């Protein structure tokens, strides 16, 4: 339940990006979401990587944040929020497939099926008649889902080093991602000129709440939950984004949106449960 709160917080990224942050600076926005929060987390955790975790933190930080955040901001700025959210909803399917390759798990058609239903449900909730497609935005959205999906699977594979706290793990990755983004953000984007009070609050929300706090809880959840089941919780992110947009815009949901919401939530919950084959095996084992 606590891990499920994280994608709900991430669901605010779309509306914060479009309503509070200066437009046209995705690399700078991504860097501001990572580096300040990472440095603060390092001061809190008072832990630094050791051994192979120097390069593992760099890889995970790049996949989970350093590459994912710019692609997310690009998709959010070039596509209607509904299209960007629907592309992000493909992540559970990507994670299920990567778990077979990287974790040597047996492909769970049960969870792939629920992931597909969840993506359809998200599409019903957030796609509208104005859902124009930008090729660059579509590529960014799919690449972002693949980047974070790979990061989630590798996070599960590598676990957490002995003695490291979830705050420390989040600190290493946020700092690594911020350092990776620092030079491109300065050289390619530069600091936007229109940083007002709303932008400062937006950066603080995305960095401290959507970054430091959210990733601390997320990494703790990945250690305890199945990787594909955890990815299915991500369906809450686009659903939350759609709800926030509807509430702030004063729009009334249609029947199709309500049906999509029910489908996405059903897929998320059902995907946490063992498949019928797993239940049968468990019952057989207890009987034996």
Secondary structure, DSSP 8 states (H G I E B T S, - for coil): -HHHHHHHHHTTHHHHHHHTS-TT-HHHHHHHHHHHHHHHHHHHH-----TTHHHHHHHHHIIIIITHHHHHHHHHHHS-HHHHHHHHTTHHHHHHHHHHHHS-----HHHHHHHHHHHHHHHHHH--TT----HHHHHHHHHHHHHHHHHHHHHHHH---TT--HHHHHHHHHHHHHHHHHHHIIIII---S---HHHHHHHHIIIIIIIIIHHHHHHHHHHHS-HHHHHHTTHHHHHHHHHHHHHHHT----HHHHHHHHHHHHHHHHTTS--HHHHHHHHHHHH-
